[in-house]
Amino acid sequence: MFFIILAADRPGALPLRLEHRQRHLDYWLAQGAAVKVAGAMLDGDSPDASPKGSSFLLEAQDEPAVRALLAADPFTIEGVFTGDFIVQPVRPAIGEWRRD
């Protein structure tokens, strides 16, 4: 199954985000093909917009598996994320990562 995840940052978490960013990236890179696309959510659409959370499109067996991945993310462990994740199952129809 595929899941869209929205993970909001705690207010004022930018210094923590920057401090733990490489660990966060390394963690998700280690998940391999499960990560279809991921990146920062921004506080605007300007080139200098600041991150305010993260978004993911993941492939996982089920929602508990997704939540386990999120729980082990350094951003969760270090308190960057609020912990109030939106986890939404989706059925891909278009895109390079979809299955026919």
N, CA, C and O atoms as CSV, one atom per row, in Angstrom:
chain,resi,resn,atom,element,x,y,z
A,1,MET,N,N,0.840,-1.180,0.000
A,1,MET,CA,C,0.000,0.000,0.000
A,1,MET,C,C,0.882,1.239,0.000
A,1,MET,O,O,2.045,1.217,0.402
A,2,PHE,N,N,0.274,2.314,-0.468
A,2,PHE,CA,C,0.957,3.604,-0.460
A,2,PHE,C,C,0.285,4.527,0.548
A,2,PHE,O,O,-0.923,4.454,0.777
A,3,PHE,N,N,1.095,5.396,1.142
A,3,PHE,CA,C,0.611,6.331,2.156
A,3,PHE,C,C,1.233,7.695,1.937
A,3,PHE,O,O,2.428,7.810,1.668
A,4,ILE,N,N,0.410,8.731,2.055
A,4,ILE,CA,C,0.907,10.098,2.118
A,4,ILE,C,C,0.963,10.471,3.590
A,4,ILE,O,O,0.009,10.256,4.338
A,5,ILE,N,N,2.092,11.031,3.991
A,5,ILE,CA,C,2.285,11.427,5.384
A,5,ILE,C,C,2.629,12.900,5.441
A,5,ILE,O,O,3.480,13.376,4.690
A,6,LEU,N,N,1.970,13.618,6.328
A,6,LEU,CA,C,2.296,15.008,6.636
A,6,LEU,C,C,2.728,15.052,8.088
A,6,LEU,O,O,1.992,14.640,8.985
A,7,ALA,N,N,3.935,15.557,8.306
A,7,ALA,CA,C,4.520,15.601,9.649
A,7,ALA,C,C,4.906,17.043,9.954
A,7,ALA,O,O,5.921,17.533,9.458
A,8,ALA,N,N,4.113,17.714,10.755
A,8,ALA,CA,C,4.356,19.119,11.083
A,8,ALA,C,C,5.463,19.253,12.122
A,8,ALA,O,O,5.602,18.416,13.014
A,9,ASP,N,N,6.252,20.325,11.990
A,9,ASP,CA,C,7.271,20.650,12.981
A,9,ASP,C,C,6.633,21.363,14.167
A,9,ASP,O,O,5.610,22.033,14.029
A,10,ARG,N,N,7.248,21.208,15.323
A,10,ARG,CA,C,6.858,21.979,16.502
A,10,ARG,C,C,7.215,23.446,16.245
A,10,ARG,O,O,8.191,23.718,15.546
A,11,PRO,N,N,6.465,24.379,16.781
A,11,PRO,CA,C,6.841,25.790,16.661
A,11,PRO,C,C,8.250,26.010,17.217
A,11,PRO,O,O,8.592,25.510,18.289
A,12,GLY,N,N,9.043,26.749,16.485
A,12,GLY,CA,C,10.397,27.066,16.929
A,12,GLY,C,C,11.401,25.937,16.771
A,12,GLY,O,O,12.494,26.010,17.333
A,13,ALA,N,N,11.058,24.888,16.015
A,13,ALA,CA,C,11.923,23.711,15.902
A,13,ALA,C,C,12.998,23.834,14.830
A,13,ALA,O,O,13.771,22.895,14.636
A,14,LEU,N,N,13.071,24.956,14.132
A,14,LEU,CA,C,14.043,25.066,13.042
A,14,LEU,C,C,15.475,24.774,13.481
A,14,LEU,O,O,16.169,24.048,12.768
A,15,PRO,N,N,15.964,25.295,14.615
A,15,PRO,CA,C,17.330,24.947,15.020
A,15,PRO,C,C,17.526,23.437,15.221
A,15,PRO,O,O,18.561,22.891,14.840
A,16,LEU,N,N,16.536,22.768,15.818
A,16,LEU,CA,C,16.617,21.313,15.987
A,16,LEU,C,C,16.589,20.601,14.644
A,16,LEU,O,O,17.322,19.635,14.430
A,17,ARG,N,N,15.745,21.080,13.742
A,17,ARG,CA,C,15.647,20.505,12.394
A,17,ARG,C,C,17.011,20.569,11.717
A,17,ARG,O,O,17.470,19.575,11.154
A,18,LEU,N,N,17.649,21.706,11.767
A,18,LEU,CA,C,18.949,21.864,11.118
A,18,LEU,C,C,20.008,20.990,11.788
A,18,LEU,O,O,20.855,20.408,11.110
A,19,GLU,N,N,19.961,20.899,13.107
A,19,GLU,CA,C,20.934,20.098,13.845
A,19,GLU,C,C,20.846,18.614,13.500
A,19,GLU,O,O,21.872,17.938,13.417
A,20,HIS,N,N,19.643,18.104,13.300
A,20,HIS,CA,C,19.434,16.666,13.102
A,20,HIS,C,C,19.086,16.300,11.664
A,20,HIS,O,O,18.728,15.156,11.385
A,21,ARG,N,N,19.188,17.253,10.759
A,21,ARG,CA,C,18.784,17.031,9.362
A,21,ARG,C,C,19.531,15.864,8.721
A,21,ARG,O,O,18.907,15.013,8.087
A,22,GLN,N,N,20.843,15.807,8.872
A,22,GLN,CA,C,21.600,14.733,8.203
A,22,GLN,C,C,21.199,13.360,8.723
A,22,GLN,O,O,21.075,12.421,7.937
A,23,ARG,N,N,20.995,13.222,10.019
A,23,ARG,CA,C,20.534,11.937,10.576
A,23,ARG,C,C,19.165,11.563,10.018
A,23,ARG,O,O,18.914,10.405,9.684
A,24,HIS,N,N,18.288,12.553,9.920
A,24,HIS,CA,C,16.947,12.351,9.351
A,24,HIS,C,C,17.060,11.865,7.906
A,24,HIS,O,O,16.418,10.886,7.526
A,25,LEU,N,N,17.874,12.547,7.104
A,25,LEU,CA,C,18.049,12.152,5.701
A,25,LEU,C,C,18.659,10.759,5.595
A,25,LEU,O,O,18.201,9.941,4.798
A,26,ASP,N,N,19.671,10.488,6.379
A,26,ASP,CA,C,20.312,9.171,6.345
A,26,ASP,C,C,19.325,8.067,6.716
A,26,ASP,O,O,19.326,6.995,6.112
A,27,TYR,N,N,18.484,8.337,7.711
A,27,TYR,CA,C,17.486,7.354,8.130
A,27,TYR,C,C,16.552,7.016,6.974
A,27,TYR,O,O,16.314,5.842,6.692
A,28,TRP,N,N,16.025,8.030,6.307
A,28,TRP,CA,C,15.077,7.773,5.225
A,28,TRP,C,C,15.748,7.196,3.999
A,28,TRP,O,O,15.140,6.387,3.298
A,29,LEU,N,N,16.986,7.585,3.713
A,29,LEU,CA,C,17.717,6.965,2.604
A,29,LEU,C,C,17.922,5.477,2.861
A,29,LEU,O,O,17.914,4.682,1.920
A,30,ALA,N,N,18.101,5.095,4.100
A,30,ALA,CA,C,18.284,3.689,4.463
A,30,ALA,C,C,17.009,2.864,4.263
A,30,ALA,O,O,17.070,1.635,4.247
A,31,GLN,N,N,15.863,3.519,4.112
A,31,GLN,CA,C,14.596,2.804,3.901
A,31,GLN,C,C,14.433,2.357,2.456
A,31,GLN,O,O,13.487,1.640,2.131
A,32,GLY,N,N,15.347,2.775,1.588
A,32,GLY,CA,C,15.372,2.298,0.204
A,32,GLY,C,C,14.119,2.619,-0.586
A,32,GLY,O,O,13.609,3.739,-0.548
A,33,ALA,N,N,13.633,1.621,-1.300
A,33,ALA,CA,C,12.523,1.801,-2.240
A,33,ALA,C,C,11.192,2.101,-1.562
A,33,ALA,O,O,10.228,2.449,-2.243
A,34,ALA,N,N,11.114,1.978,-0.251
A,34,ALA,CA,C,9.860,2.306,0.444
A,34,ALA,C,C,9.526,3.787,0.321
A,34,ALA,O,O,8.357,4.171,0.376
A,35,VAL,N,N,10.551,4.616,0.153
A,35,VAL,CA,C,10.346,6.059,0.030
A,35,VAL,C,C,10.223,6.402,-1.452
A,35,VAL,O,O,11.189,6.301,-2.209
A,36,LYS,N,N,9.035,6.803,-1.847
A,36,LYS,CA,C,8.803,7.164,-3.246
A,36,LYS,C,C,9.163,8.617,-3.504
A,36,LYS,O,O,9.752,8.943,-4.535
A,37,VAL,N,N,8.815,9.480,-2.580
A,37,VAL,CA,C,9.206,10.897,-2.636
A,37,VAL,C,C,9.048,11.458,-1.231
A,37,VAL,O,O,8.151,11.059,-0.490
A,38,ALA,N,N,9.921,12.382,-0.874
A,38,ALA,CA,C,9.840,13.003,0.446
A,38,ALA,C,C,10.525,14.359,0.376
A,38,ALA,O,O,11.412,14.577,-0.449
A,39,GLY,N,N,10.108,15.258,1.242
A,39,GLY,CA,C,10.742,16.563,1.290
A,39,GLY,C,C,10.082,17.457,2.315
A,39,GLY,O,O,9.066,17.111,2.918
A,40,ALA,N,N,10.687,18.613,2.495
A,40,ALA,CA,C,10.180,19.571,3.479
A,40,ALA,C,C,8.901,20.234,2.987
A,40,ALA,O,O,8.768,20.563,1.808
A,41,MET,N,N,7.962,20.423,3.908
A,41,MET,CA,C,6.819,21.303,3.661
A,41,MET,C,C,7.316,22.703,3.991
A,41,MET,O,O,8.078,22.888,4.940
A,42,LEU,N,N,6.889,23.676,3.218
A,42,LEU,CA,C,7.406,25.040,3.358
A,42,LEU,C,C,6.336,25.995,3.851
A,42,LEU,O,O,5.140,25.745,3.700
A,43,ASP,N,N,6.787,27.102,4.449
A,43,ASP,CA,C,5.853,28.101,4.966
A,43,ASP,C,C,5.428,29.121,3.911
A,43,ASP,O,O,4.811,30.130,4.250
A,44,GLY,N,N,5.741,28.879,2.660
A,44,GLY,CA,C,5.341,29.749,1.561
A,44,GLY,C,C,5.896,29.218,0.261
A,44,GLY,O,O,6.564,28.185,0.229
A,45,ASP,N,N,5.611,29.946,-0.823
A,45,ASP,CA,C,6.067,29.472,-2.127
A,45,ASP,C,C,7.222,30.298,-2.696
A,45,ASP,O,O,7.486,30.255,-3.897
A,46,SER,N,N,7.897,31.039,-1.846
A,46,SER,CA,C,9.052,31.812,-2.305
A,46,SER,C,C,10.307,30.942,-2.249
A,46,SER,O,O,10.344,29.959,-1.509
A,47,PRO,N,N,11.329,31.294,-3.023
A,47,PRO,CA,C,12.567,30.504,-3.019
A,47,PRO,C,C,13.246,30.428,-1.654
A,47,PRO,O,O,13.987,29.480,-1.393
A,48,ASP,N,N,13.010,31.398,-0.784
A,48,ASP,CA,C,13.642,31.390,0.534
A,48,ASP,C,C,12.689,30.958,1.650
A,48,ASP,O,O,12.914,31.272,2.819
A,49,ALA,N,N,11.632,30.242,1.289
A,49,ALA,CA,C,10.668,29.766,2.288
A,49,ALA,C,C,11.348,28.829,3.278
A,49,ALA,O,O,12.266,28.090,2.924
A,50,SER,N,N,10.891,28.870,4.505
A,50,SER,CA,C,11.451,28.026,5.568
A,50,SER,C,C,10.659,26.732,5.710
A,50,SER,O,O,9.455,26.713,5.452
A,51,PRO,N,N,11.324,25.646,6.119
A,51,PRO,CA,C,10.595,24.400,6.351
A,51,PRO,C,C,9.700,24.510,7.578
A,51,PRO,O,O,10.040,25.154,8.570
A,52,LYS,N,N,8.540,23.856,7.478
A,52,LYS,CA,C,7.615,23.817,8.615
A,52,LYS,C,C,7.134,22.400,8.905
A,52,LYS,O,O,6.220,22.192,9.703
A,53,GLY,N,N,7.759,21.435,8.250
A,53,GLY,CA,C,7.396,20.039,8.430
A,53,GLY,C,C,7.957,19.217,7.290
A,53,GLY,O,O,8.741,19.710,6.478
A,54,SER,N,N,7.550,17.963,7.236
A,54,SER,CA,C,8.001,17.063,6.180
A,54,SER,C,C,6.797,16.343,5.588
A,54,SER,O,O,5.781,16.136,6.251
A,55,SER,N,N,6.943,15.970,4.322
A,55,SER,CA,C,5.910,15.184,3.651
A,55,SER,C,C,6.573,13.987,2.986
A,55,SER,O,O,7.724,14.051,2.552
A,56,PHE,N,N,5.828,12.905,2.916
A,56,PHE,CA,C,6.354,11.661,2.371
A,56,PHE,C,C,5.284,10.965,1.540
A,56,PHE,O,O,4.091,11.080,1.819
A,57,LEU,N,N,5.715,10.262,0.545
A,57,LEU,CA,C,4.908,9.237,-0.107
A,57,LEU,C,C,5.681,7.947,0.108
A,57,LEU,O,O,6.767,7.759,-0.442
A,58,LEU,N,N,5.106,7.055,0.918
A,58,LEU,CA,C,5.776,5.813,1.291
A,58,LEU,C,C,4.984,4.610,0.820
A,58,LEU,O,O,3.763,4.658,0.677
A,59,GLU,N,N,5.710,3.537,0.585
A,59,GLU,CA,C,5.081,2.245,0.349
A,59,GLU,C,C,5.374,1.377,1.567
A,59,GLU,O,O,6.530,1.199,1.952
A,60,ALA,N,N,4.327,0.843,2.162
A,60,ALA,CA,C,4.478,0.017,3.356
A,60,ALA,C,C,3.335,-0.991,3.409
A,60,ALA,O,O,2.334,-0.862,2.704
A,61,GLN,N,N,3.509,-1.985,4.251
A,61,GLN,CA,C,2.501,-3.041,4.368
A,61,GLN,C,C,1.173,-2.496,4.883
A,61,GLN,O,O,0.107,-2.845,4.375
A,62,ASP,N,N,1.251,-1.630,5.907
A,62,ASP,CA,C,0.027,-1.127,6.514
A,62,ASP,C,C,0.364,0.123,7.337
A,62,ASP,O,O,1.528,0.506,7.458
A,63,GLU,N,N,-0.669,0.747,7.897
A,63,GLU,CA,C,-0.457,1.974,8.669
A,63,GLU,C,C,0.421,1.760,9.903
A,63,GLU,O,O,1.253,2.618,10.195
A,64,PRO,N,N,0.275,0.652,10.640
A,64,PRO,CA,C,1.193,0.459,11.767
A,64,PRO,C,C,2.671,0.432,11.335
A,64,PRO,O,O,3.535,0.907,12.072
A,65,ALA,N,N,2.960,-0.111,10.171
A,65,ALA,CA,C,4.341,-0.124,9.675
A,65,ALA,C,C,4.814,1.301,9.384
A,65,ALA,O,O,5.962,1.645,9.665
A,66,VAL,N,N,3.936,2.123,8.825
A,66,VAL,CA,C,4.279,3.527,8.562
A,66,VAL,C,C,4.546,4.245,9.876
A,66,VAL,O,O,5.536,4.966,10.005
A,67,ARG,N,N,3.676,4.053,10.836
A,67,ARG,CA,C,3.839,4.732,12.126
A,67,ARG,C,C,5.111,4.278,12.848
A,67,ARG,O,O,5.723,5.065,13.571
A,68,ALA,N,N,5.510,3.023,12.659
A,68,ALA,CA,C,6.767,2.549,13.239
A,68,ALA,C,C,7.956,3.249,12.592
A,68,ALA,O,O,8.907,3.617,13.281
A,69,LEU,N,N,7.910,3.435,11.271
A,69,LEU,CA,C,8.971,4.177,10.582
A,69,LEU,C,C,9.049,5.609,11.106
A,69,LEU,O,O,10.137,6.120,11.372
A,70,LEU,N,N,7.903,6.246,11.253
A,70,LEU,CA,C,7.880,7.629,11.742
A,70,LEU,C,C,8.408,7.716,13.171
A,70,LEU,O,O,9.114,8.665,13.512
A,71,ALA,N,N,8.076,6.745,14.000
A,71,ALA,CA,C,8.516,6.763,15.396
A,71,ALA,C,C,10.034,6.661,15.515
A,71,ALA,O,O,10.616,7.169,16.474
A,72,ALA,N,N,10.678,6.010,14.549
A,72,ALA,CA,C,12.132,5.835,14.581
A,72,ALA,C,C,12.885,6.957,13.860
A,72,ALA,O,O,14.116,6.980,13.871
A,73,ASP,N,N,12.162,7.878,13.239
A,73,ASP,CA,C,12.785,9.003,12.541
A,73,ASP,C,C,13.487,9.901,13.560
A,73,ASP,O,O,12.890,10.250,14.579
A,74,PRO,N,N,14.738,10.280,13.309
A,74,PRO,CA,C,15.420,11.186,14.231
A,74,PRO,C,C,14.652,12.484,14.512
A,74,PRO,O,O,14.759,13.031,15.610
A,75,PHE,N,N,13.890,12.979,13.554
A,75,PHE,CA,C,13.101,14.191,13.802
A,75,PHE,C,C,12.019,13.937,14.849
A,75,PHE,O,O,11.688,14.834,15.623
A,76,THR,N,N,11.468,12.731,14.879
A,76,THR,CA,C,10.498,12.387,15.915
A,76,THR,C,C,11.211,12.242,17.259
A,76,THR,O,O,10.781,12.809,18.263
A,77,ILE,N,N,12.282,11.492,17.268
A,77,ILE,CA,C,13.022,11.214,18.500
A,77,ILE,C,C,13.542,12.493,19.144
A,77,ILE,O,O,13.509,12.629,20.367
A,78,GLU,N,N,14.022,13.429,18.333
A,78,GLU,CA,C,14.630,14.661,18.849
A,78,GLU,C,C,13.624,15.791,19.066
A,78,GLU,O,O,14.006,16.883,19.485
A,79,GLY,N,N,12.342,15.540,18.786
A,79,GLY,CA,C,11.312,16.529,19.063
A,79,GLY,C,C,11.118,17.596,17.999
A,79,GLY,O,O,10.548,18.651,18.278
A,80,VAL,N,N,11.583,17.340,16.790
A,80,VAL,CA,C,11.331,18.287,15.692
A,80,VAL,C,C,9.852,18.225,15.305
A,80,VAL,O,O,9.188,19.257,15.206
A,81,PHE,N,N,9.344,17.023,15.090
A,81,PHE,CA,C,7.940,16.841,14.712
A,81,PHE,C,C,7.029,16.970,15.928
A,81,PHE,O,O,7.428,16.666,17.052
A,82,THR,N,N,5.805,17.422,15.690
A,82,THR,CA,C,4.813,17.490,16.761
A,82,THR,C,C,4.389,16.103,17.213
A,82,THR,O,O,3.969,15.921,18.355
A,83,GLY,N,N,4.499,15.120,16.319
A,83,GLY,CA,C,4.043,13.761,16.618
A,83,GLY,C,C,2.609,13.515,16.218
A,83,GLY,O,O,2.121,12.388,16.305
A,84,ASP,N,N,1.932,14.554,15.780
A,84,ASP,CA,C,0.539,14.444,15.325
A,84,ASP,C,C,0.551,14.264,13.809
A,84,ASP,O,O,0.244,15.196,13.065
A,85,PHE,N,N,0.907,13.057,13.355
A,85,PHE,CA,C,1.085,12.783,11.939
A,85,PHE,C,C,-0.246,12.567,11.233
A,85,PHE,O,O,-1.164,11.961,11.785
A,86,ILE,N,N,-0.337,13.064,10.023
A,86,ILE,CA,C,-1.436,12.693,9.133
A,86,ILE,C,C,-0.904,11.551,8.277
A,86,ILE,O,O,0.075,11.720,7.551
A,87,VAL,N,N,-1.541,10.399,8.360
A,87,VAL,CA,C,-1.169,9.222,7.576
A,87,VAL,C,C,-2.400,8.837,6.771
A,87,VAL,O,O,-3.406,8.391,7.322
A,88,GLN,N,N,-2.303,9.017,5.452
A,88,GLN,CA,C,-3.449,8.790,4.587
A,88,GLN,C,C,-3.121,7.729,3.538
A,88,GLN,O,O,-2.239,7.944,2.706
A,89,PRO,N,N,-3.822,6.578,3.560
A,89,PRO,CA,C,-3.626,5.603,2.488
A,89,PRO,C,C,-4.091,6.197,1.159
A,89,PRO,O,O,-5.085,6.922,1.107
A,90,VAL,N,N,-3.366,5.883,0.091
A,90,VAL,CA,C,-3.728,6.357,-1.242
A,90,VAL,C,C,-3.566,5.220,-2.247
A,90,VAL,O,O,-2.808,4.277,-2.019
A,91,ARG,N,N,-4.286,5.323,-3.354
A,91,ARG,CA,C,-4.159,4.383,-4.460
A,91,ARG,C,C,-3.601,5.152,-5.655
A,91,ARG,O,O,-4.339,5.890,-6.307
A,92,PRO,N,N,-2.321,4.994,-5.950
A,92,PRO,CA,C,-1.725,5.735,-7.058
A,92,PRO,C,C,-2.381,5.384,-8.394
A,92,PRO,O,O,-2.721,4.229,-8.650
A,93,ALA,N,N,-2.549,6.396,-9.231
A,93,ALA,CA,C,-3.091,6.197,-10.558
A,93,ALA,C,C,-2.136,6.688,-11.635
A,93,ALA,O,O,-2.135,6.164,-12.749
A,94,ILE,N,N,-1.327,7.685,-11.315
A,94,ILE,CA,C,-0.412,8.281,-12.279
A,94,ILE,C,C,0.916,8.534,-11.585
A,94,ILE,O,O,0.941,8.914,-10.414
A,95,GLY,N,N,2.012,8.330,-12.287
A,95,GLY,CA,C,3.328,8.632,-11.745
A,95,GLY,C,C,4.325,7.533,-12.054
A,95,GLY,O,O,3.944,6.384,-12.280
A,96,GLU,N,N,5.582,7.881,-12.063
A,96,GLU,CA,C,6.630,6.912,-12.393
A,96,GLU,C,C,6.703,5.776,-11.388
A,96,GLU,O,O,7.108,4.671,-11.747
A,97,TRP,N,N,6.323,6.016,-10.142
A,97,TRP,CA,C,6.452,5.019,-9.077
A,97,TRP,C,C,5.246,4.111,-8.970
A,97,TRP,O,O,5.272,3.174,-8.173
A,98,ARG,N,N,4.195,4.340,-9.731
A,98,ARG,CA,C,2.975,3.544,-9.590
A,98,ARG,C,C,3.162,2.143,-10.171
A,98,ARG,O,O,4.038,1.905,-11.002
A,99,ARG,N,N,2.328,1.240,-9.718
A,99,ARG,CA,C,2.306,-0.128,-10.260
A,99,ARG,C,C,1.131,-0.248,-11.206
A,99,ARG,O,O,0.053,0.286,-10.945
A,100,ASP,N,N,1.340,-0.945,-12.295
A,100,ASP,CA,C,0.222,-1.175,-13.238
A,100,ASP,C,C,-0.640,-2.324,-12.791
A,100,ASP,O,O,-1.619,-2.658,-13.459
